[in-house]
Amino acid sequence: MANESQSRTARREQQKQSKQSKKKQKSIFKKTLLIIGIIFLVTAIGVGGLFTYYIAKAPDLDASMLSDPASTKVYDMNKELYADLGTETRTKVSYNELPDLLIDAVLATEDVRFFEHSGIDLRRIGGAVIANVTDGFGSEGASTITQQVVKDSFLSTDKTIRRKVQEQWLAIQLDRKYSKQEILEMYLNKIYYGSGAYGVATAANTYFSKTDLSELTLPEAALLAGLPQRPSAYDPTVNPDLAKERMNTVLDLMVRHDKISEAEAKEAKQVKIEDILNPSEQQDTEYQAFIQKVAEEVEAKLGANIYTDGLKIYTTLDPNAQEEVELVLSNSEDNPIQFPDDELQSGIAVVDTTSGAIRAIGGGRNRENNNGWNFAFQGDGRQAGSSIKPILDYGPAIEYLNWSTYHQINDDGPYAIAGTDDVVRNWNRRYQGWMSIRYALEQSLNVPALKTLEEVGLDQATEFASGLGIELSEEPVITDGIGGGSANVTPLEMAGAYSAFGNEGIYTDPYAVTEVVFSDGQSETLKSQPEAAMSDATAYMITDMLKSVVNSGTGTTAKVSGLPMAGKTGTTNLADSSKSGSPDVWFAGYTRNYSIAIWSGYPEDNKTAVPDTKISQKLFHEIMSHISEGKDTPDFEMPDSVVEVAVEKGSNPAKQPSAYTPDSQIVTELFKKGHEPSKTSEKYDQLDPVSDLTATYNEKSNSINVSWGYNGDQEVQFAVDAGSGNNTTTENTEIEITNVDPGTTYTINVTAVDANNESNVSEAKTVKVDVPDEEPEQIAAVSNLSGTYNQESNSITVSWDYEGDQDVRFQVDAGSGNTTSTEGTTQQITNVQPGTTYTIRVTAIDKNNESNTSGAQSVEVSVPADDQETDPSSDNDNNSADDQQGNTDNSEQEQNSEENGSGNEGSENSE
């Protein structure tokens, strides 16, 4: 009993505690509900108060702003207005002019319950709320056509609760004040359709040249209905593929909402965008290519539409640069550039080197309405060719591997791509062995570039390129290093990347807009922020190598005389490897002021070769010359992190030249501080000269024997120079010089020559040797010498014999200066004096050596005295007769003398 009583007591106690616990829980629950209720009430009051405040601050409905959009004013870098978007001429239509087909397409796409709701669609708002909770505020909108009219007319584009509350409040008010037909009319006359077309009527004329909307086909109506969501992206003249996708989406929505049948949609989808386009001619908007970039930038950064949102936009545009870019892309007679045909396109981007501000955009040539695809920045770009080499190859090598501009790469043959049978060749099909990366870049050689990328590694190269705004695919390949593979870029991306090399390694993402001011006075600054992409050493060293490209390499056509500039060429190969030519032609270059990148080619990828592969260089030259005129352009300054070092050419790794290195073998290159060469080359160290040099003449062999010693430990040969072309080389320490000339003094030089480097020689040692003259052969004397006086001619005839075998002449000396010469063996001496005895000497003389003569042989001949007497009484007559006789005799003697003299002179002349 006791246990049973105790058990009952315990149970009662437990029941009592349980009741108390339940009461306590009810009390806590009531308190929690009360707190939640209070919080909800306070929140509701607060939200209601806030919403009431927002509504109170909402702008009034202004009828004048409902049909026409507020204009956007665009200003250049000097804050001068150059475009007022939204004020363009437009065609308005009434609701009655809108065909049902177009209305169905618009409502199915934008607001299918438009005619049912009161300005806001609660069902769409519920779906949007869920999406905004799960994905974040602003991730999905629920705007009706009525709300879009309100937003475009009175409100800013920012995604805030305030704007949404005001938008919905004003939409309800608009729906109360105007009919659905009037609101739809406002919408279709107000919205922007791209290509400068405001309103659906203007758009129909712009894209299809149709002024009567009832003539629109289903594909055309669907295309127009899809454009307002993203007019720039879906512009069929710019992106026909995206436009086709959007058109198909509209057709699917029309089927879903029972506006058309599946069969009608299927038929409409078969139409090609290019086939239905028939663009009309209209007035070009000034600087339209640049405005396209402004529109893209404002939409990407702020989600705003420059054509409908009534903004003030301050841009970086330089009118001088923009006008020059548009000139060189035009068909104007003033254009200095001669394009090979009308189809060739060029995209141009001009960027401020230090700030990244875009100064000019060249979208292309012969673009519809100065609009259409913008080759300067739209899309993924084209393969960069060799212009990518500083970004993917040599820049990373200097940055990460601390290479110098002298660093040696072996250009030893085609580069084999691992895992394939493919090889990469140099453009010139030449391979020159070891060379510096400066030379390899200057000559745009592919093999050294790929070997450089291989050493850097694709991961590091990709990281370096990303820091310069160049993004490769997720799986880069080795051929990206020469501009193949996935290395696609736009001119704007390339101009931005190259600007970092000219800006001490600081990269600023190119931007066109500095500030945007909304209609409510709020403003946003859109300037890009600078970031360090590489060291200042890397930037300067790449710049210095790229200066070599324009000074003496592949980019000389782009060079502007007197302007410190750097740059790089780039070309690609046709997709059909059996054909030659380049479908993409690049040049990217920069000064301290401007960075310009230019692509030229045909719209289709890799199918057509550019006839003039210098066209981008020519464009660069013209633009850079013009925009730099009258502007101070300083040279690039070498930072303290770089040192200039003299290097012995051919040393690998780099070595400093020795005191004996020839000047022709010394180059100056750039090194990162702390990574310059410390060793000195011994290649040209002075060799020890020869010793104990002697030379003797050997009369027996008529030769000179030369010998010397050598105490050096180098492997040498000896160069022996005996003059008169008598040179030879030997490994011995003696030599015989044969066939030496008598009577000559030989100066013999002996030099030690490095056997492994012929340009390395020792000091020459010299010895002289006199070779004696030969004794001349004795000349034989004449024989049988005789002389006879001839009274009749008053002359002496001398004759002799000569039995010698030398080639001689004979000298006949009759005294008193009467000396003659003859090669014969007789001589007549005329005009001899009566009563005189003549001693006549005859000497033989060597005709080849005048100093070699025989002994003189002599003979005496006496001339009788003249003893004829004259009659004094007849002196005159006798004298006259004598004179006449004398004259006759003299004449004969003179004649004989002339004959003899003539013969003698002839002999002398013949010697």
Residue pairs with C-beta under 8 A, 6 or more apart in sequence:
51 165
54 161
54 162
54 165
54 166
54 169
55 165
55 166
55 169
57 166
58 166
58 169
58 170
59 154
59 155
59 166
59 170
61 154
61 170
61 173
61 174
61 177
62 153
62 154
65 153
65 154
66 149
66 153
66 186
66 190
67 92
67 186
67 189
67 190
68 86
68 190
69 86
69 152
69 153
69 190
69 192
69 198
69 307
69 308
69 309
69 310
70 86
70 153
70 309
70 310
70 519
71 84
71 85
71 86
71 87
71 310
72 83
72 84
72 85
72 86
72 306
72 307
72 309
72 310
72 311
72 312
72 313
73 81
73 83
73 84
73 85
73 311
73 312
73 313
74 81
74 82
74 83
74 84
74 85
74 291
74 294
74 306
74 313
74 315
75 81
75 82
75 312
75 313
75 314
75 315
76 82
76 315
76 317
76 318
76 319
77 315
77 316
77 317
77 318
77 357
77 359
78 319
79 314
80 319
82 286
82 287
82 317
82 319
83 285
83 286
83 287
83 291
85 285
85 291
85 306
85 307
86 198
86 307
86 308
86 310
88 196
88 198
88 285
90 189
90 197
90 198
90 199
90 201
90 202
91 199
91 201
91 202
91 205
91 211
92 189
92 199
92 201
93 185
93 188
93 189
93 199
93 200
93 201
93 213
94 185
95 181
95 182
95 184
95 185
97 201
97 213
97 214
98 184
98 185
98 188
98 200
98 213
99 213
99 214
99 216
99 221
101 216
101 218
101 221
102 200
102 213
102 216
102 221
102 224
102 225
103 184
104 221
104 254
104 259
104 260
105 218
105 221
105 222
105 224
105 225
105 250
105 254
105 259
106 145
106 184
106 187
106 188
106 225
107 114
107 115
107 145
107 257
107 259
108 225
108 250
108 253
108 254
108 256
108 257
108 259
109 225
109 226
109 229
109 249
109 250
109 253
109 254
110 144
110 145
110 148
110 225
110 228
111 121
111 144
111 145
111 146
112 253
112 257
113 121
113 123
113 124
114 144
114 145
114 146
114 180
114 184
115 180
117 144
117 175
118 172
118 175
118 176
119 144
119 146
119 147
119 168
119 171
119 172
119 173
119 174
119 175
119 176
120 142
120 144
120 146
120 147
120 168
120 171
120 172
121 142
121 144
124 142
124 144
125 142
127 140
127 142
128 140
128 141
128 142
131 139
131 140
132 138
132 139
132 140
137 159
137 161
138 159
143 151
143 167
144 171
145 183
145 184
145 187
146 171
146 174
146 175
146 183
147 167
147 168
147 171
148 187
148 191
149 171
149 174
149 183
149 186
149 187
149 190
150 167
150 170
150 171
150 174
151 157
151 163
151 167
152 190
152 191
152 308
152 309
153 190
154 170
155 163
155 166
155 167
155 170
155 519
155 520
156 163
156 304
156 309
156 518
156 519
156 520
156 522
157 302
157 303
157 304
157 305
157 309
157 518
158 302
158 303
158 518
158 522
159 303
174 183
175 183
178 186
188 199
188 200
189 199
189 200
189 201
190 198
190 199
190 308
191 198
191 199
191 200
191 228
191 308
192 198
192 228
192 231
192 305
192 307
192 308
193 199
193 200
193 202
193 203
193 206
193 207
193 224
193 227
193 228
193 231
194 203
194 227
194 231
194 232
194 234
194 235
194 238
195 203
195 206
195 207
195 235
195 237
195 279
195 368
195 369
195 371
196 206
196 282
196 285
196 288
196 369
196 371
197 203
197 205
197 206
197 207
198 307
200 213
200 224
201 211
201 213
203 224
203 227
204 210
204 211
204 213
204 216
204 220
204 224
205 211
205 280
206 279
206 280
206 282
206 369
207 220
207 223
207 224
207 236
207 237
207 277
207 278
207 279
208 216
208 220
208 276
208 277
208 278
209 278
209 279
209 280
210 216
210 220
216 224
217 268
217 276
218 251
218 260
218 264
218 268
219 247
219 251
219 268
219 269
219 271
219 276
220 276
222 247
222 248
222 250
222 251
222 254
222 268
223 236
223 243
223 246
223 247
223 250
223 273
223 276
225 250
226 234
226 243
226 246
226 247
226 249
226 250
227 234
227 235
227 243
227 246
229 246
230 246
231 305
231 307
232 238
232 292
232 295
232 296
232 299
233 239
233 242
234 242
234 243
234 246
235 243
235 371
236 243
236 273
236 277
237 277
237 279
237 368
237 369
237 371
237 372
237 373
238 371
238 372
238 373
238 374
238 378
239 373
240 273
240 274
240 277
243 273
244 272
244 273
247 268
247 269
247 273
248 269
251 260
251 265
251 268
251 269
252 265
254 260
254 265
255 261
255 262
255 265
260 268
279 368
279 369
281 369
282 369
284 369
284 370
285 291
285 370
285 371
287 317
287 319
287 322
287 326
288 363
288 369
288 370
288 371
289 326
289 361
289 362
289 363
289 364
289 367
289 370
289 374
289 376
290 315
290 317
290 322
290 358
290 360
290 361
290 512
291 306
292 361
292 363
292 371
292 374
292 378
293 358
293 361
293 374
293 376
293 377
293 492
293 512
294 306
294 313
294 315
294 512
294 513
295 305
295 306
295 307
296 377
296 378
297 511
297 512
297 513
297 526
298 304
298 305
298 306
298 311
298 313
298 513
298 516
298 526
299 305
299 306
301 513
301 524
301 526
302 516
302 524
302 526
304 311
304 516
304 518
306 313
309 518
309 519
310 518
310 519
311 516
311 517
311 518
311 519
312 516
312 517
313 513
313 515
313 516
313 517
314 513
314 514
314 515
314 516
314 517
315 512
315 513
315 514
316 352
316 357
316 358
316 359
316 511
316 512
316 513
316 514
317 358
317 359
317 360
317 512
318 350
318 359
318 360
318 627
320 626
320 627
321 350
321 359
321 360
321 594
321 623
321 627
322 359
322 360
322 361
324 360
324 622
324 623
324 626
324 627
325 348
325 350
325 360
325 361
325 362
325 623
326 362
327 334
327 335
328 335
328 336
328 337
328 348
328 362
328 619
328 622
328 623
329 346
329 348
329 362
329 364
329 365
330 365
331 342
331 365
331 366
336 622
337 615
337 618
337 619
337 622
339 365
339 615
340 610
340 611
340 612
340 615
341 611
342 365
342 366
343 602
343 603
344 365
344 600
344 601
344 602
344 610
344 611
344 615
345 364
345 365
345 375
345 600
345 601
345 602
345 603
346 362
346 364
346 365
346 375
346 598
346 599
346 600
346 615
346 616
346 619
347 362
347 363
347 364
347 374
347 375
347 376
347 377
347 490
347 491
347 598
347 599
348 360
348 361
348 362
348 376
348 491
348 596
348 597
348 598
348 619
348 623
349 358
349 360
349 361
349 362
349 376
349 377
349 490
349 491
349 492
349 494
349 495
349 496
349 510
349 596
349 597
349 598
350 358
350 359
350 360
350 361
350 495
350 594
350 595
350 596
350 623
350 627
351 357
351 358
351 359
351 492
351 495
351 496
351 499
351 510
351 594
351 595
351 596
352 358
352 359
352 499
352 593
352 594
352 595
353 499
353 502
353 503
353 590
353 591
353 592
353 593
353 594
353 595
354 499
354 503
354 506
354 592
355 508
356 496
356 499
356 507
356 508
356 509
356 510
356 511
356 528
356 530
357 510
357 511
357 512
357 514
358 492
358 510
358 511
358 512
359 594
359 627
361 374
361 376
361 377
361 492
361 512
362 375
362 376
362 491
362 598
363 370
363 372
363 373
363 374
363 375
363 376
364 372
364 373
364 374
364 375
364 376
367 373
373 379
373 603
375 490
375 491
375 599
376 490
376 491
376 492
377 490
377 491
377 492
377 493
378 490
379 490
380 488
380 490
381 488
381 489
381 490
381 491
381 493
381 599
382 488
382 489
382 572
382 584
382 599
382 601
382 605
383 483
383 484
383 485
383 487
383 488
383 572
383 584
383 606
384 483
384 487
384 488
384 489
384 494
384 570
384 572
384 584
384 586
385 482
385 483
385 569
385 570
385 571
385 572
385 582
385 584
385 585
385 586
386 444
386 446
386 449
386 482
386 483
386 554
386 568
386 569
386 570
386 571
386 586
387 483
387 494
387 568
387 569
387 570
387 586
387 587
387 588
387 597
388 470
388 480
388 481
388 482
388 483
388 487
388 489
388 570
389 441
389 444
389 449
389 481
389 482
389 483
389 568
390 441
390 498
390 501
390 542
390 545
390 546
390 568
391 464
391 465
391 468
391 470
391 497
392 453
392 461
392 464
392 465
392 480
392 481
392 487
393 449
393 450
393 452
393 453
393 456
393 461
393 481
394 403
394 437
394 441
394 449
394 452
394 542
394 545
395 464
395 501
395 534
395 538
395 542
396 453
396 456
396 460
396 461
396 464
397 403
397 407
397 437
397 452
397 455
397 456
398 404
398 537
398 538
398 541
398 542
398 672
399 464
399 534
399 535
399 538
400 456
400 460
400 464
401 455
401 456
402 672
402 675
403 437
404 541
404 645
404 654
404 669
404 670
404 671
404 672
404 675
404 676
405 436
405 437
405 438
405 541
405 544
405 545
405 669
405 670
405 671
406 436
406 437
406 438
406 647
406 654
406 667
406 669
406 670
406 671
407 436
407 437
407 654
408 434
408 435
408 436
408 652
408 653
408 654
409 434
409 435
409 436
409 437
409 440
409 448
409 451
409 452
410 433
410 434
410 451
411 426
411 431
411 432
411 433
411 434
411 435
411 440
411 445
411 447
411 448
412 431
412 433
412 447
413 431
413 447
414 423
414 424
414 425
414 431
414 447
415 423
415 424
415 425
415 446
415 447
415 450
415 451
416 422
416 423
417 423
417 424
417 478
417 479
418 478
424 446
424 447
424 450
424 479
424 482
425 446
425 447
426 445
426 446
426 447
427 444
427 445
427 446
427 571
428 443
428 445
431 447
434 650
434 652
435 445
435 448
436 667
436 669
437 448
437 452
437 545
438 545
438 548
438 669
440 448
440 449
440 452
441 449
441 545
441 546
441 548
441 549
441 553
441 568
442 545
442 548
442 549
442 552
442 553
442 554
443 553
443 554
444 549
444 553
444 554
444 568
444 569
446 482
449 481
449 482
450 478
450 479
450 481
450 482
452 481
453 461
453 478
453 480
453 481
454 478
458 476
458 477
458 478
458 480
461 476
461 480
461 481
462 472
462 476
464 533
464 534
465 471
465 472
465 497
466 472
467 507
467 531
467 533
467 534
468 496
468 497
468 500
468 507
468 533
469 493
469 496
469 497
469 507
469 509
469 510
470 487
470 489
470 493
470 494
470 497
472 480
472 485
472 486
472 487
473 485
473 486
475 486
476 485
476 486
477 484
477 485
477 486
478 485
479 485
480 486
480 487
481 487
483 570
483 572
484 572
484 573
489 497
490 599
491 588
491 597
491 598
491 599
492 510
492 597
493 510
493 597
494 586
494 588
494 597
494 599
495 510
495 588
495 595
495 596
495 597
496 507
496 508
496 509
496 510
496 595
497 507
497 588
498 567
498 568
498 588
498 589
498 590
498 595
498 597
499 507
499 508
499 510
499 590
499 595
500 506
500 507
500 508
500 533
500 534
500 539
501 539
501 542
501 543
501 546
501 566
501 590
502 539
502 543
502 566
502 590
502 591
502 592
502 595
502 636
503 539
504 536
504 539
504 540
504 639
505 532
505 533
505 534
505 535
505 536
505 538
505 539
506 530
506 531
506 532
506 533
507 530
507 531
507 532
507 533
508 528
508 529
508 530
508 531
509 528
510 528
511 526
511 527
511 528
513 526
514 525
514 526
514 527
515 523
515 524
515 525
515 526
516 523
516 524
516 526
517 523
518 524
535 641
535 672
536 639
536 641
536 642
537 639
537 641
537 642
537 672
537 673
540 636
540 637
540 638
540 639
540 642
540 670
541 642
541 670
541 672
543 566
543 636
544 566
544 636
544 670
546 566
546 567
546 568
546 589
547 564
547 565
547 566
547 636
549 555
549 566
549 567
549 568
549 569
550 556
550 558
550 559
550 565
550 566
550 567
550 589
551 559
554 569
555 567
555 568
555 569
555 587
555 589
555 617
557 614
557 617
557 618
557 621
558 567
558 569
558 587
558 589
558 617
558 618
558 620
558 621
558 624
559 565
559 621
560 621
560 624
560 625
560 628
563 591
563 624
563 625
563 628
563 633
564 591
564 592
564 633
564 634
564 635
564 636
565 589
565 590
565 591
565 624
566 589
566 590
566 636
567 587
567 588
567 589
567 590
567 620
568 586
568 587
568 588
568 589
569 586
569 587
569 616
569 617
570 584
570 585
570 586
570 587
570 588
571 582
571 584
571 585
571 586
571 613
572 582
572 583
572 584
572 606
573 582
573 583
573 606
574 580
574 581
574 582
574 583
574 606
574 607
574 609
575 583
575 605
575 606
575 607
579 609
580 609
581 609
581 610
582 609
582 610
582 613
583 601
583 602
583 605
583 606
583 607
583 608
583 609
583 610
584 599
584 600
584 601
584 606
584 610
585 599
585 600
585 601
585 610
585 612
585 613
585 614
585 615
585 616
586 597
586 598
586 599
586 600
586 616
587 597
587 598
587 616
587 617
587 619
587 620
588 595
588 596
588 597
588 598
589 595
589 596
589 597
589 620
589 624
590 596
591 624
591 628
591 633
592 633
592 634
592 635
592 636
593 628
593 631
593 633
594 624
594 627
594 628
596 620
596 623
596 624
598 616
598 619
598 620
599 616
600 610
600 615
600 616
600 619
601 608
601 610
602 608
602 610
612 618
638 644
638 670
640 673
641 672
641 673
642 670
642 671
642 672
642 673
643 670
643 671
643 672
643 673
643 676
644 668
644 669
644 670
644 671
645 654
645 656
645 668
645 669
645 670
645 671
645 676
645 677
646 656
646 657
646 666
646 667
646 668
647 654
647 655
647 656
647 657
647 666
647 667
647 668
647 669
647 677
648 654
648 655
648 656
648 657
648 658
648 661
648 665
648 666
648 681
648 683
648 684
649 665
649 666
649 667
650 665
650 683
651 677
651 681
651 683
653 677
654 669
654 671
654 677
655 677
655 679
655 680
655 681
656 677
656 678
656 679
656 680
656 681
657 665
657 666
657 680
657 681
657 684
658 680
658 681
658 682
658 683
658 684
658 685
660 684
660 685
660 686
660 760
661 681
661 683
661 684
662 684
662 759
665 684
665 759
671 677
683 757
683 760
684 757
684 759
684 760
685 760
686 762
686 763
687 712
687 714
687 716
687 752
687 753
687 754
687 760
687 761
687 762
688 710
688 711
688 712
688 714
688 752
688 762
689 751
689 752
689 762
689 763
689 764
689 765
690 708
690 709
690 710
690 718
690 733
690 750
690 751
690 752
690 762
690 765
691 708
691 709
691 710
691 711
691 765
692 707
692 708
692 709
693 706
693 707
693 708
693 748
693 750
693 765
693 766
693 767
694 706
694 707
694 708
694 767
695 704
695 705
695 706
695 707
695 746
695 748
695 767
695 768
695 769
696 704
696 705
696 769
697 703
697 704
697 740
697 769
697 770
697 771
697 772
698 704
698 705
699 772
701 736
701 738
702 738
702 739
702 740
703 736
703 737
703 738
703 739
703 740
704 722
704 736
704 737
704 740
704 746
704 748
704 769
704 771
705 734
705 736
705 737
706 720
706 734
706 735
706 736
706 737
706 748
706 750
706 767
707 733
707 734
707 735
708 718
708 733
708 734
708 750
708 765
709 733
710 716
710 718
710 733
710 752
712 752
712 762
714 752
714 754
714 755
715 754
715 755
715 756
716 752
716 753
716 754
716 755
716 762
717 729
717 730
717 731
717 752
717 753
717 755
718 729
718 730
718 731
718 732
718 733
718 750
718 751
718 752
718 753
719 727
719 728
719 729
719 749
719 750
719 751
719 753
719 761
720 727
720 728
720 729
720 730
720 735
720 737
720 748
720 749
720 750
721 727
721 748
721 749
721 750
721 751
721 764
722 737
722 746
722 747
722 748
723 746
723 747
723 748
726 737
728 735
729 753
737 746
737 748
740 746
740 771
741 771
742 771
742 772
742 773
742 774
743 771
743 772
743 773
743 774
744 770
744 771
745 768
745 769
745 770
745 771
746 768
746 769
746 770
746 771
747 766
747 767
747 768
748 766
748 767
748 768
748 769
749 764
749 765
749 766
750 764
750 765
750 766
750 767
751 761
751 762
751 763
751 764
751 765
752 761
752 762
753 760
753 761
753 762
754 760
754 761
776 846
776 849
776 851
776 852
777 806
777 852
778 854
779 804
779 806
779 808
779 844
779 845
779 846
779 852
779 853
779 854
780 802
780 803
780 804
780 806
780 844
780 854
781 843
781 844
781 854
781 855
781 856
781 857
782 800
782 801
782 802
782 810
782 825
782 842
782 843
782 844
782 854
782 857
783 800
783 801
783 802
783 803
783 857
784 799
784 800
784 801
785 798
785 799
785 800
785 840
785 842
785 857
785 858
785 859
786 798
786 799
786 800
786 859
787 796
787 797
787 798
787 799
787 838
787 840
787 859
787 860
787 861
788 796
788 797
788 861
789 795
789 796
789 832
789 861
789 862
789 863
789 864
790 796
790 797
791 864
793 828
793 830
793 892
793 893
793 896
794 830
794 831
794 832
794 863
794 889
794 893
795 828
795 829
795 830
795 831
795 832
795 893
795 896
796 814
796 828
796 829
796 832
796 838
796 840
796 861
796 863
797 826
797 827
797 828
797 829
798 812
798 826
798 827
798 828
798 829
798 840
798 842
798 859
798 861
799 825
799 826
799 827
800 810
800 825
800 826
800 842
800 857
801 825
802 808
802 810
802 825
802 844
804 844
804 854
806 844
806 846
807 846
807 847
807 848
808 844
808 845
808 846
808 847
808 854
809 821
809 822
809 823
809 844
809 845
809 847
809 907
809 911
810 821
810 822
810 823
810 824
810 825
810 827
810 842
810 843
810 844
810 845
811 819
811 820
811 821
811 842
811 843
811 845
812 819
812 820
812 821
812 822
812 827
812 829
812 840
812 841
812 842
813 819
813 840
813 841
813 842
813 843
813 856
814 829
814 838
814 839
814 840
815 838
815 839
815 840
818 829
820 827
820 829
820 900
820 904
821 904
821 907
821 908
822 903
822 904
822 907
823 907
827 842
827 900
828 896
828 900
829 838
829 840
830 893
830 896
830 897
830 900
831 893
831 897
832 838
832 863
833 863
834 863
834 864
834 865
834 866
835 863
835 864
835 865
835 866
836 862
836 863
837 860
837 861
837 862
837 863
838 860
838 861
838 862
838 863
839 858
839 859
839 860
840 858
840 859
840 860
840 861
841 856
841 857
841 858
842 856
842 857
842 858
842 859
843 853
843 854
843 855
843 856
843 857
844 853
844 854
845 852
845 853
845 854
846 852
846 853
847 911
870 878
870 882
871 878
